[in-house]
Amino acid sequence: MPINTPILSRQDELTVQGILNGTHVYPHECVNIEQLAAGYEPFLGRDQAKNIKIVRALVASSYAPEVRLGLRMALCQRSRRCQSLFCVVCAYRHLRHFLGDIESLCGENQRSGIIWVTVIAGVTDGGTPPVEELIGCARHRWSAALETASSHDPAFREIRWRGRFEVDLLRGSAQLKKNKRKCLTELGWRDEPRTPWLIPHLHAAVSLGEIAPERLEYCLRREFKASYQVVFKRQHRNKTVETNLRNMAGYALKADLPESSAVHPSVSGTTPTAARRGRYDDAELRFYARMMDDLGGLRGTLDFSRLNDTSA
């Protein structure tokens, strides 16, 4: 993007120039990020690199809203948080609150019973509006399924969850496992490498109260009927409850970047999927970052929880 573009103030022009030539100081370099990321240190370097890569792609755009989003992320500060899922400071701050919400789902002695539920909302080859519609529909269907079950057993009303929708961007099928391929096919996905498919799905930590996991699983699978559309996972037996809950929170906010659609033969001795891994197309990065921001970033549409009787 030309530095003298009329959509930018002189100060913003200088910021863009600093971002593109590598001299900009990012928000995560101005705080004690190691303390903020305590418990998630192995992922910090990856997330910092992701933050910089997305900001650079955004400010290099010729589309004004993308440039403004990149600047908002690059200039995130205490008095004006950007609330982007890809901002290291905002994401790790939100992650600590998310983990606290999971821990508050039930008493300390009951936390070992918290389970991890994933529900695929659907697939679309459209943009943000159909993704938002699929998410809204999945939220309604989840709540309706529990309301129907609670009319037969009031104990279902005691179920609490802290969840968040994630959106995968998928090209082709090389990275799909058999079960997920079957599910997506039943939901309308087609294996067309040139078509970017968006897959909104819910990750939720669920406290069951007096309800057996099998009963909730049956309740949800009656509503979400595609094969493997609903997946339940119990906590790992060889890990502490604290570690399991921390991993749940981290997974819900991991924000994987879309893989590039291009094959990079320069990575010798690898399959096309392996060659693509870690290499991203800037246009897809911009589209993905803008879409996640349009969906509310760390707030809004993507959050889905019932921490009490009125929060769903």
C-alpha atoms as a printed R data frame, in Angstrom:
    type eleno elety resid chain resno       x       y      z
1   ATOM     1    CA   MET     A     1   0.000   0.000  0.000
2   ATOM     2    CA   PRO     A     2   1.433   3.444 -0.892
3   ATOM     3    CA   ILE     A     3   2.571   5.253  2.224
4   ATOM     4    CA   ASN     A     4   0.958   8.508  1.037
5   ATOM     5    CA   THR     A     5  -2.527   7.010  0.815
6   ATOM     6    CA   PRO     A     6  -5.164   9.631  1.713
7   ATOM     7    CA   ILE     A     7  -6.931   7.377  4.227
8   ATOM     8    CA   LEU     A     8  -4.048   7.739  6.700
9   ATOM     9    CA   SER     A     9  -2.922  10.550  8.933
10  ATOM    10    CA   ARG     A    10   0.757  11.429  8.919
11  ATOM    11    CA   GLN     A    11   1.238   9.569 12.207
12  ATOM    12    CA   ASP     A    12  -0.469   6.479 10.796
13  ATOM    13    CA   GLU     A    13   1.726   6.666  7.708
14  ATOM    14    CA   LEU     A    14   4.795   6.555  9.936
15  ATOM    15    CA   THR     A    15   3.360   3.622 11.886
16  ATOM    16    CA   VAL     A    16   2.702   1.673  8.678
17  ATOM    17    CA   GLN     A    17   6.206   2.430  7.492
18  ATOM    18    CA   GLY     A    18   7.630   1.128 10.769
19  ATOM    19    CA   ILE     A    19   5.549  -2.049 10.552
20  ATOM    20    CA   LEU     A    20   6.658  -2.789  7.000
21  ATOM    21    CA   ASN     A    21  10.356  -2.097  7.613
22  ATOM    22    CA   GLY     A    22  10.394  -4.025 10.904
23  ATOM    23    CA   THR     A    23  11.067  -1.169 13.328
24  ATOM    24    CA   HIS     A    24   7.612  -0.904 14.917
25  ATOM    25    CA   VAL     A    25   7.388  -1.722 18.629
26  ATOM    26    CA   TYR     A    26   4.390  -4.015 19.197
27  ATOM    27    CA   PRO     A    27   2.133  -3.948 22.283
28  ATOM    28    CA   HIS     A    28   3.445  -7.303 23.533
29  ATOM    29    CA   GLU     A    29   6.942  -5.792 23.636
30  ATOM    30    CA   CYS     A    30   5.748  -3.088 26.054
31  ATOM    31    CA   VAL     A    31   4.344  -5.341 28.791
32  ATOM    32    CA   ASN     A    32   5.546  -8.254 30.894
33  ATOM    33    CA   ILE     A    33   4.169 -10.722 28.391
34  ATOM    34    CA   GLU     A    34   5.850 -13.723 30.054
35  ATOM    35    CA   GLN     A    35   3.894 -13.068 33.231
36  ATOM    36    CA   LEU     A    36   0.659 -12.591 31.297
37  ATOM    37    CA   ALA     A    37   1.253 -15.850 29.401
38  ATOM    38    CA   ALA     A    38   2.185 -17.892 32.496
39  ATOM    39    CA   GLY     A    39   1.184 -21.502 31.892
40  ATOM    40    CA   TYR     A    40   1.198 -21.053 28.116
41  ATOM    41    CA   GLU     A    41   4.888 -20.234 27.590
42  ATOM    42    CA   PRO     A    42   5.454 -22.898 24.881
43  ATOM    43    CA   PHE     A    43   2.993 -21.087 22.597
44  ATOM    44    CA   LEU     A    44   4.110 -17.507 23.198
45  ATOM    45    CA   GLY     A    45   6.699 -17.304 20.422
46  ATOM    46    CA   ARG     A    46   4.254 -18.767 17.907
47  ATOM    47    CA   ASP     A    47   1.543 -16.291 18.883
48  ATOM    48    CA   GLN     A    48   3.889 -13.300 18.742
49  ATOM    49    CA   ALA     A    49   4.992 -14.287 15.235
50  ATOM    50    CA   LYS     A    50   1.348 -14.761 14.219
51  ATOM    51    CA   ASN     A    51   0.470 -11.300 15.561
52  ATOM    52    CA   ILE     A    52   3.243  -9.626 13.545
53  ATOM    53    CA   LYS     A    53   2.484 -11.603 10.372
54  ATOM    54    CA   ILE     A    54  -1.189 -10.612 10.396
55  ATOM    55    CA   VAL     A    55  -0.540  -6.941 11.177
56  ATOM    56    CA   ARG     A    56   1.973  -6.717  8.321
57  ATOM    57    CA   ALA     A    57  -0.474  -8.347  5.905
58  ATOM    58    CA   LEU     A    58  -3.275  -5.992  6.964
59  ATOM    59    CA   VAL     A    59  -1.375  -2.705  6.694
60  ATOM    60    CA   ALA     A    60   0.012  -3.741  3.281
61  ATOM    61    CA   SER     A    61  -3.558  -3.918  1.944
62  ATOM    62    CA   SER     A    62  -5.110  -1.410 -0.436
63  ATOM    63    CA   TYR     A    63  -8.470  -1.834  1.342
64  ATOM    64    CA   ALA     A    64  -9.017   0.834  3.999
65  ATOM    65    CA   PRO     A    65 -10.879  -1.303  6.617
66  ATOM    66    CA   GLU     A    66  -8.058  -3.848  6.592
67  ATOM    67    CA   VAL     A    67  -5.419  -1.152  7.070
68  ATOM    68    CA   ARG     A    68  -7.401   0.330  9.964
69  ATOM    69    CA   LEU     A    69  -7.693  -3.083 11.606
70  ATOM    70    CA   GLY     A    70  -3.947  -3.620 11.296
71  ATOM    71    CA   LEU     A    71  -3.266  -0.221 12.842
72  ATOM    72    CA   ARG     A    72  -5.724  -0.887 15.640
73  ATOM    73    CA   MET     A    73  -3.858  -4.076 16.494
74  ATOM    74    CA   ALA     A    74  -0.434  -2.481 16.159
75  ATOM    75    CA   LEU     A    75  -1.396   0.432 18.426
76  ATOM    76    CA   CYS     A    76  -3.336  -1.553 21.030
77  ATOM    77    CA   GLN     A    77  -2.874  -0.024 24.475
78  ATOM    78    CA   ARG     A    78  -4.362  -0.081 27.961
79  ATOM    79    CA   SER     A    79  -6.829   2.751 27.279
80  ATOM    80    CA   ARG     A    80  -7.872   1.397 23.866
81  ATOM    81    CA   ARG     A    81  -7.677  -2.377 23.588
82  ATOM    82    CA   CYS     A    82  -8.111  -3.731 20.054
83  ATOM    83    CA   GLN     A    83  -9.895  -6.915 21.259
84  ATOM    84    CA   SER     A    84  -8.456  -8.857 18.331
85  ATOM    85    CA   LEU     A    85  -8.108 -12.597 18.680
86  ATOM    86    CA   PHE     A    86  -4.658 -12.252 17.079
87  ATOM    87    CA   CYS     A    87  -3.336  -9.553 19.423
88  ATOM    88    CA   VAL     A    88  -1.027 -11.300 21.897
89  ATOM    89    CA   VAL     A    89  -1.838  -8.936 24.773
90  ATOM    90    CA   CYS     A    90  -5.629  -8.983 24.293
91  ATOM    91    CA   ALA     A    91  -5.751 -12.728 23.636
92  ATOM    92    CA   TYR     A    92  -3.748 -13.684 26.726
93  ATOM    93    CA   ARG     A    93  -5.704 -11.264 28.909
94  ATOM    94    CA   HIS     A    94  -8.934 -12.803 27.638
95  ATOM    95    CA   LEU     A    95  -7.510 -16.295 28.095
96  ATOM    96    CA   ARG     A    96  -6.993 -15.705 31.824
97  ATOM    97    CA   HIS     A    97 -10.617 -14.580 32.182
98  ATOM    98    CA   PHE     A    98 -11.793 -17.540 30.095
99  ATOM    99    CA   LEU     A    99  -9.917 -19.976 32.332
100 ATOM   100    CA   GLY     A   100 -11.366 -18.286 35.423
101 ATOM   101    CA   ASP     A   101 -14.865 -18.738 33.986
102 ATOM   102    CA   ILE     A   102 -14.218 -22.458 33.405
103 ATOM   103    CA   GLU     A   103 -12.988 -22.874 36.968
104 ATOM   104    CA   SER     A   104 -16.113 -21.085 38.250
105 ATOM   105    CA   LEU     A   105 -18.495 -23.516 36.507
106 ATOM   106    CA   CYS     A   106 -18.607 -25.668 39.629
107 ATOM   107    CA   GLY     A   107 -16.971 -26.208 43.008
108 ATOM   108    CA   GLU     A   108 -13.305 -27.180 43.184
109 ATOM   109    CA   ASN     A   109 -14.142 -30.770 44.167
110 ATOM   110    CA   GLN     A   110 -16.333 -31.158 41.059
111 ATOM   111    CA   ARG     A   111 -13.939 -29.764 38.460
112 ATOM   112    CA   SER     A   112 -12.620 -33.182 37.506
113 ATOM   113    CA   GLY     A   113 -16.065 -33.856 36.004
114 ATOM   114    CA   ILE     A   114 -15.911 -30.945 33.536
115 ATOM   115    CA   ILE     A   115 -15.966 -32.325 29.999
116 ATOM   116    CA   TRP     A   116 -14.947 -30.899 26.624
117 ATOM   117    CA   VAL     A   117 -17.580 -30.724 23.891
118 ATOM   118    CA   THR     A   118 -17.092 -29.804 20.236
119 ATOM   119    CA   VAL     A   119 -20.033 -29.182 17.894
120 ATOM   120    CA   ILE     A   120 -19.583 -28.382 14.200
121 ATOM   121    CA   ALA     A   121 -22.146 -25.715 13.324
122 ATOM   122    CA   GLY     A   122 -21.968 -26.289  9.569
123 ATOM   123    CA   VAL     A   123 -19.953 -25.387  6.481
124 ATOM   124    CA   THR     A   124 -20.194 -22.527  4.007
125 ATOM   125    CA   ASP     A   125 -18.252 -21.175  1.042
126 ATOM   126    CA   GLY     A   126 -19.644 -17.679  1.688
127 ATOM   127    CA   GLY     A   127 -18.246 -14.924  3.868
128 ATOM   128    CA   THR     A   128 -19.087 -13.486  7.258
129 ATOM   129    CA   PRO     A   129 -22.944 -13.311  7.026
130 ATOM   130    CA   PRO     A   130 -23.485 -17.074  6.446
131 ATOM   131    CA   VAL     A   131 -20.917 -17.895  9.153
132 ATOM   132    CA   GLU     A   132 -22.781 -15.636 11.565
133 ATOM   133    CA   GLU     A   133 -26.049 -17.304 10.592
134 ATOM   134    CA   LEU     A   134 -24.644 -20.797 11.173
135 ATOM   135    CA   ILE     A   135 -23.310 -19.749 14.582
136 ATOM   136    CA   GLY     A   136 -26.638 -18.191 15.567
137 ATOM   137    CA   CYS     A   137 -28.501 -21.311 14.475
138 ATOM   138    CA   ALA     A   138 -26.117 -23.599 16.410
139 ATOM   139    CA   ARG     A   139 -26.512 -21.501 19.562
140 ATOM   140    CA   HIS     A   140 -30.302 -21.714 19.258
141 ATOM   141    CA   ARG     A   141 -30.293 -25.465 18.571
142 ATOM   142    CA   TRP     A   142 -27.980 -26.174 21.526
143 ATOM   143    CA   SER     A   143 -30.181 -24.146 23.888
144 ATOM   144    CA   ALA     A   144 -33.395 -25.636 22.462
145 ATOM   145    CA   ALA     A   145 -32.066 -29.182 22.905
146 ATOM   146    CA   LEU     A   146 -31.278 -28.533 26.568
147 ATOM   147    CA   GLU     A   147 -34.610 -26.798 27.128
148 ATOM   148    CA   THR     A   148 -36.463 -29.790 25.677
149 ATOM   149    CA   ALA     A   149 -34.457 -32.178 27.843
150 ATOM   150    CA   SER     A   150 -35.079 -30.065 30.953
151 ATOM   151    CA   SER     A   151 -38.827 -30.339 30.416
152 ATOM   152    CA   HIS     A   152 -38.410 -34.075 31.128
153 ATOM   153    CA   ASP     A   153 -35.647 -33.763 33.713
154 ATOM   154    CA   PRO     A   154 -35.117 -30.439 35.532
155 ATOM   155    CA   ALA     A   155 -31.517 -31.465 36.297
156 ATOM   156    CA   PHE     A   156 -30.622 -30.401 32.723
157 ATOM   157    CA   ARG     A   157 -31.212 -26.793 33.821
158 ATOM   158    CA   GLU     A   158 -28.181 -27.095 36.117
159 ATOM   159    CA   ILE     A   159 -25.783 -27.667 33.225
160 ATOM   160    CA   ARG     A   160 -23.285 -24.826 32.882
161 ATOM   161    CA   TRP     A   161 -20.751 -24.175 30.132
162 ATOM   162    CA   ARG     A   162 -18.109 -21.746 28.957
163 ATOM   163    CA   GLY     A   163 -17.681 -21.907 25.228
164 ATOM   164    CA   ARG     A   164 -16.461 -20.139 22.156
165 ATOM   165    CA   PHE     A   165 -16.952 -20.568 18.440
166 ATOM   166    CA   GLU     A   166 -13.907 -20.947 16.231
167 ATOM   167    CA   VAL     A   167 -13.900 -20.724 12.422
168 ATOM   168    CA   ASP     A   168 -11.584 -22.886 10.335
169 ATOM   169    CA   LEU     A   169 -10.715 -21.922  6.767
170 ATOM   170    CA   LEU     A   170 -10.207 -25.043  4.697
171 ATOM   171    CA   ARG     A   171  -8.968 -25.608  1.149
172 ATOM   172    CA   GLY     A   172  -8.953 -29.161 -0.123
173 ATOM   173    CA   SER     A   173  -9.052 -32.237  2.050
174 ATOM   174    CA   ALA     A   174  -5.420 -33.226  2.612
175 ATOM   175    CA   GLN     A   175  -5.488 -32.290  6.299
176 ATOM   176    CA   LEU     A   176  -8.886 -33.857  7.025
177 ATOM   177    CA   LYS     A   177  -9.145 -37.027  9.049
178 ATOM   178    CA   LYS     A   178 -11.681 -39.659  8.041
179 ATOM   179    CA   ASN     A   179 -14.339 -38.818 10.652
180 ATOM   180    CA   LYS     A   180 -14.252 -35.079 10.021
181 ATOM   181    CA   ARG     A   181 -14.387 -35.599  6.257
182 ATOM   182    CA   LYS     A   182 -17.511 -37.735  6.699
183 ATOM   183    CA   CYS     A   183 -19.144 -35.112  8.924
184 ATOM   184    CA   LEU     A   184 -18.392 -32.186  6.626
185 ATOM   185    CA   THR     A   185 -19.559 -34.100  3.559
186 ATOM   186    CA   GLU     A   186 -22.913 -34.758  5.229
187 ATOM   187    CA   LEU     A   187 -23.146 -31.038  6.055
188 ATOM   188    CA   GLY     A   188 -22.652 -30.010  2.411
189 ATOM   189    CA   TRP     A   189 -18.883 -29.685  1.970
190 ATOM   190    CA   ARG     A   190 -17.351 -30.580 -1.396
191 ATOM   191    CA   ASP     A   191 -13.700 -31.342 -2.027
192 ATOM   192    CA   GLU     A   192 -12.906 -28.393 -4.298
193 ATOM   193    CA   PRO     A   193  -9.321 -27.163 -3.652
194 ATOM   194    CA   ARG     A   194  -9.985 -23.779 -5.261
195 ATOM   195    CA   THR     A   195 -12.926 -23.079 -2.965
196 ATOM   196    CA   PRO     A   196 -12.198 -21.774  0.551
197 ATOM   197    CA   TRP     A   197 -14.663 -23.378  2.970
198 ATOM   198    CA   LEU     A   198 -15.458 -21.856  6.344
199 ATOM   199    CA   ILE     A   199 -16.250 -24.237  9.205
200 ATOM   200    CA   PRO     A   200 -17.655 -22.588 12.337
201 ATOM   201    CA   HIS     A   201 -17.614 -24.890 15.349
202 ATOM   202    CA   LEU     A   202 -18.116 -24.615 19.093
203 ATOM   203    CA   HIS     A   203 -15.629 -25.639 21.769
204 ATOM   204    CA   ALA     A   204 -17.137 -25.674 25.250
205 ATOM   205    CA   ALA     A   205 -16.086 -26.752 28.719
206 ATOM   206    CA   VAL     A   206 -19.238 -28.180 30.317
207 ATOM   207    CA   SER     A   207 -20.137 -28.820 33.953
208 ATOM   208    CA   LEU     A   208 -22.852 -31.469 33.993
209 ATOM   209    CA   GLY     A   209 -24.155 -31.261 37.554
210 ATOM   210    CA   GLU     A   210 -26.148 -34.441 38.166
211 ATOM   211    CA   ILE     A   211 -26.468 -35.341 34.472
212 ATOM   212    CA   ALA     A   212 -24.408 -38.260 33.125
213 ATOM   213    CA   PRO     A   213 -22.215 -37.351 30.103
214 ATOM   214    CA   GLU     A   214 -23.990 -39.948 27.968
215 ATOM   215    CA   ARG     A   215 -27.343 -38.238 28.521
216 ATOM   216    CA   LEU     A   216 -26.108 -34.843 27.350
217 ATOM   217    CA   GLU     A   217 -24.365 -36.467 24.397
218 ATOM   218    CA   TYR     A   218 -27.628 -38.212 23.409
219 ATOM   219    CA   CYS     A   219 -29.528 -34.918 23.817
220 ATOM   220    CA   LEU     A   220 -27.169 -32.984 21.544
221 ATOM   221    CA   ARG     A   221 -26.813 -35.719 18.931
222 ATOM   222    CA   ARG     A   222 -30.573 -35.791 18.490
223 ATOM   223    CA   GLU     A   223 -30.294 -32.141 17.424
224 ATOM   224    CA   PHE     A   224 -26.958 -32.203 15.546
225 ATOM   225    CA   LYS     A   225 -27.424 -35.354 13.489
226 ATOM   226    CA   ALA     A   226 -24.470 -35.522 11.088
227 ATOM   227    CA   SER     A   227 -21.885 -38.205 11.820
228 ATOM   228    CA   TYR     A   228 -19.305 -36.987 14.361
229 ATOM   229    CA   GLN     A   229 -20.916 -33.538 14.438
230 ATOM   230    CA   VAL     A   230 -20.828 -33.727 18.234
231 ATOM   231    CA   VAL     A   231 -17.651 -34.918 19.960
232 ATOM   232    CA   PHE     A   232 -17.263 -35.440 23.725
233 ATOM   233    CA   LYS     A   233 -13.924 -35.709 25.471
234 ATOM   234    CA   ARG     A   234 -13.257 -36.367 29.125
235 ATOM   235    CA   GLN     A   235 -10.236 -35.001 30.920
236 ATOM   236    CA   HIS     A   236  -6.909 -36.816 30.509
237 ATOM   237    CA   ARG     A   237  -6.373 -39.166 33.426
238 ATOM   238    CA   ASN     A   238  -2.594 -38.683 33.431
239 ATOM   239    CA   LYS     A   239  -2.855 -34.894 33.813
240 ATOM   240    CA   THR     A   240  -3.939 -32.794 36.748
241 ATOM   241    CA   VAL     A   241  -7.347 -31.135 36.713
242 ATOM   242    CA   GLU     A   242  -5.602 -27.759 36.686
243 ATOM   243    CA   THR     A   243  -3.633 -28.709 33.565
244 ATOM   244    CA   ASN     A   244  -6.699 -30.127 31.825
245 ATOM   245    CA   LEU     A   245  -8.725 -26.957 32.391
246 ATOM   246    CA   ARG     A   246  -5.843 -24.753 31.310
247 ATOM   247    CA   ASN     A   247  -5.540 -26.783 28.103
248 ATOM   248    CA   MET     A   248  -9.280 -26.429 27.458
249 ATOM   249    CA   ALA     A   249  -9.068 -22.643 27.700
250 ATOM   250    CA   GLY     A   250  -5.972 -22.497 25.525
251 ATOM   251    CA   TYR     A   251  -7.507 -24.703 22.836
252 ATOM   252    CA   ALA     A   252 -10.673 -22.605 22.646
253 ATOM   253    CA   LEU     A   253  -8.590 -19.493 21.926
254 ATOM   254    CA   LYS     A   254  -5.834 -20.984 19.780
255 ATOM   255    CA   ALA     A   255  -6.912 -19.155 16.557
256 ATOM   256    CA   ASP     A   256  -5.064 -21.258 13.988
257 ATOM   257    CA   LEU     A   257  -4.227 -19.400 10.811
258 ATOM   258    CA   PRO     A   258  -5.480 -20.713  7.459
259 ATOM   259    CA   GLU     A   259  -2.968 -22.698  5.486
260 ATOM   260    CA   SER     A   260  -1.879 -21.277  2.170
261 ATOM   261    CA   SER     A   261  -3.607 -22.728 -0.881
262 ATOM   262    CA   ALA     A   262  -0.290 -22.763 -2.728
263 ATOM   263    CA   VAL     A   263   2.091 -25.706 -2.746
264 ATOM   264    CA   HIS     A   264   5.691 -24.757 -2.055
265 ATOM   265    CA   PRO     A   265   7.915 -27.301 -3.811
266 ATOM   266    CA   SER     A   266  11.003 -25.611 -2.359
267 ATOM   267    CA   VAL     A   267  10.354 -27.603  0.818
268 ATOM   268    CA   SER     A   268  11.973 -30.775 -0.440
269 ATOM   269    CA   GLY     A   269  10.962 -34.230  0.622
270 ATOM   270    CA   THR     A   270   7.553 -33.227  1.996
271 ATOM   271    CA   THR     A   271   3.962 -33.878  1.070
272 ATOM   272    CA   PRO     A   272   1.950 -30.933 -0.296
273 ATOM   273    CA   THR     A   273   0.232 -30.538  3.087
274 ATOM   274    CA   ALA     A   274   3.517 -30.479  4.982
275 ATOM   275    CA   ALA     A   275   4.990 -28.082  2.441
276 ATOM   276    CA   ARG     A   276   2.106 -25.664  2.987
277 ATOM   277    CA   ARG     A   277   2.203 -25.782  6.761
278 ATOM   278    CA   GLY     A   278   3.374 -22.501  8.254
279 ATOM   279    CA   ARG     A   279   3.198 -20.614  4.927
280 ATOM   280    CA   TYR     A   280   0.264 -18.276  4.450
281 ATOM   281    CA   ASP     A   281  -1.254 -16.307  1.629
282 ATOM   282    CA   ASP     A   282  -1.575 -12.643  2.649
283 ATOM   283    CA   ALA     A   283  -4.953 -12.235  0.954
284 ATOM   284    CA   GLU     A   284  -6.371 -15.146  2.951
285 ATOM   285    CA   LEU     A   285  -4.809 -13.828  6.163
286 ATOM   286    CA   ARG     A   286  -6.470 -10.454  5.605
287 ATOM   287    CA   PHE     A   287  -9.824 -12.047  4.823
288 ATOM   288    CA   TYR     A   288  -9.630 -14.294  7.884
289 ATOM   289    CA   ALA     A   289  -8.535 -11.534 10.279
290 ATOM   290    CA   ARG     A   290 -11.252  -9.183  9.017
291 ATOM   291    CA   MET     A   291 -13.924 -11.873  9.266
292 ATOM   292    CA   MET     A   292 -12.981 -12.751 12.860
293 ATOM   293    CA   ASP     A   293 -13.055  -9.057 13.731
294 ATOM   294    CA   ASP     A   294 -16.464  -8.636 12.055
295 ATOM   295    CA   LEU     A   295 -17.715 -11.516 14.218
296 ATOM   296    CA   GLY     A   296 -16.756  -9.574 17.341
297 ATOM   297    CA   GLY     A   297 -13.131 -10.549 17.937
298 ATOM   298    CA   LEU     A   298 -12.778 -11.603 21.567
299 ATOM   299    CA   ARG     A   299 -16.348 -10.531 22.301
300 ATOM   300    CA   GLY     A   300 -19.766 -10.819 20.716
301 ATOM   301    CA   THR     A   301 -20.932 -13.557 18.364
302 ATOM   302    CA   LEU     A   302 -18.134 -16.030 19.048
303 ATOM   303    CA   ASP     A   303 -18.713 -16.269 22.804
304 ATOM   304    CA   PHE     A   304 -21.348 -18.736 24.006
305 ATOM   305    CA   SER     A   305 -21.722 -19.503 27.688
306 ATOM   306    CA   ARG     A   306 -24.098 -20.185 30.516
307 ATOM   307    CA   LEU     A   307 -22.357 -19.420 33.765
308 ATOM   308    CA   ASN     A   308 -25.637 -18.826 35.584
309 ATOM   309    CA   ASP     A   309 -29.360 -19.029 34.856
310 ATOM   310    CA   THR     A   310 -29.409 -16.051 32.472
311 ATOM   311    CA   SER     A   311 -26.084 -15.953 30.609
312 ATOM   312    CA   ALA     A   312 -26.799 -18.249 27.638
